[in-house]
């Protein structure tokens, strides 16, 4: 699980800029569309931190490195052009983003293979690597 500051920065960026479909954040059960329409899910599958400085107690700087995942759920059978364009937009929202001590790097590109079919949806995902510094 990512630092709360990382999750807050990702949420703020999406809330400010993403209007194409609803966004479902971790542990917000019941917020996926009931009508099978499009939505974006956010998850934080990987994060670890290590000290990058040594200071007096409480002054050590720790760097968390991790990734967050954006999964776009689209209706099946629509082709890949629009979904791919939306994923490009999402990648651009975070590519090179710096907010305070939170930095994003180059997102992965979405794969198109037999794992994309998820029930009523065709899911595309990108992973955005990041670093975030904190003092503790």
C-alpha positions in Angstrom: 0.0 0.0 0.0 1.3 3.4 -0.9 1.8 6.3 1.5 -1.4 8.3 2.2 0.2 11.4 0.6 0.8 9.4 -2.6 -2.9 8.2 -2.7 -4.1 11.8 -2.0 -1.9 13.2 -4.8 -3.2 10.6 -7.3 -6.8 11.2 -6.3 -6.4 14.9 -6.5 -5.0 14.7 -10.0 -7.7 12.4 -11.3 -10.5 14.4 -9.5 -9.2 17.6 -11.1 -8.6 16.4 -14.6 -10.4 13.1 -15.4 -14.1 13.6 -16.5 -14.5 10.8 -19.1 -16.0 8.2 -16.7 -16.4 7.6 -12.9 -13.3 6.7 -10.9 -13.3 3.9 -8.4 -10.7 4.2 -5.6 -9.6 1.4 -3.2 -12.1 0.2 -0.7 -15.0 2.2 -2.1 -17.2 -0.9 -2.5 -20.4 -0.4 -4.4 -19.3 2.5 -6.6 -18.9 0.6 -9.9 -21.6 1.5 -12.4 -24.6 -0.8 -12.0 -25.5 -0.4 -15.7 -22.2 -1.9 -17.0 -20.9 1.4 -18.3 -17.3 2.5 -18.3 -15.3 3.2 -15.2 -11.7 3.7 -14.1 -10.3 1.7 -11.1 -7.2 2.8 -9.2 -5.0 0.4 -7.1 -1.6 0.5 -5.4 -0.1 -2.9 -5.8 3.5 -2.3 -4.9 5.4 0.1 -2.7 8.5 -0.1 -0.5 10.6 2.5 1.3 14.2 2.8 2.4 16.2 5.5 4.1 18.1 7.8 1.7 19.7 10.0 4.5 20.7 9.4 8.0 19.7 12.0 10.5 18.9 12.5 14.1 15.9 10.5 15.3 12.8 11.8 13.4 14.9 13.5 10.7 15.8 10.6 8.4 14.5 11.0 4.8 12.8 7.9 3.5 12.1 7.3 -0.2 9.1 5.2 -1.2 9.3 3.6 -4.6 6.3 2.0 -6.1 3.7 1.9 -8.7 0.0 2.7 -9.0 -2.3 1.0 -11.5 -5.1 2.6 -13.5 -7.5 0.1 -15.0 -10.0 1.3 -17.6 -13.1 -0.9 -17.9 -14.9 -0.5 -21.3 -17.8 -2.2 -22.8 -16.8 -5.3 -24.8 -17.0 -5.4 -28.6 -16.1 -1.7 -29.2 -12.6 -2.2 -30.6 -9.5 -0.8 -29.1 -9.1 2.7 -30.6 -11.1 4.8 -28.2 -9.8 2.9 -25.1 -6.2 3.2 -26.3 -6.7 6.9 -26.8 -8.1 7.3 -23.3 -5.2 5.3 -21.8 -2.8 7.7 -23.7 -4.6 10.6 -22.0 -4.3 9.0 -18.6 -0.6 8.3 -19.1 0.0 11.9 -20.1 -1.8 13.1 -16.9 0.9 11.5 -14.8 4.0 11.2 -17.0 6.7 13.4 -15.4 4.2 14.8 -12.8 5.9 16.3 -9.6 3.8 17.4 -6.7 5.9 18.3 -3.6 8.0 15.2 -2.8 5.9 12.9 -5.1 7.3 12.2 -8.6 5.9 10.1 -11.4 7.9 8.5 -14.2 7.0 7.0 -17.5 3.9 4.8 -17.4 3.7 1.4 -19.1 1.6 0.9 -22.2 -1.5 -1.2 -22.0 -1.4 -4.7 -23.3 -4.1 -6.1 -25.7 -4.4 -9.8 -25.3 -6.8 -12.5 -24.0 -6.5 -11.3 -20.4 -8.3 -8.0 -21.3 -11.8 -9.7 -21.4 -13.3 -9.5 -18.0 -17.0 -10.5 -18.0 -19.0 -7.6 -19.4 -15.8 -5.5 -19.8 -12.7 -5.1 -21.8 -10.1 -3.9 -19.4 -7.0 -1.9 -20.2 -4.4 -1.0 -17.6 -1.3 1.1 -17.2 1.2 1.1 -14.3 2.7 4.4 -13.2 6.1 4.2 -11.3 6.7 6.8 -8.7 8.9 8.0 -5.9 7.8 9.8 -2.8 10.0 11.2 0.0 9.0 11.5 3.6 10.7 12.4 6.9 10.5 10.1 9.9 
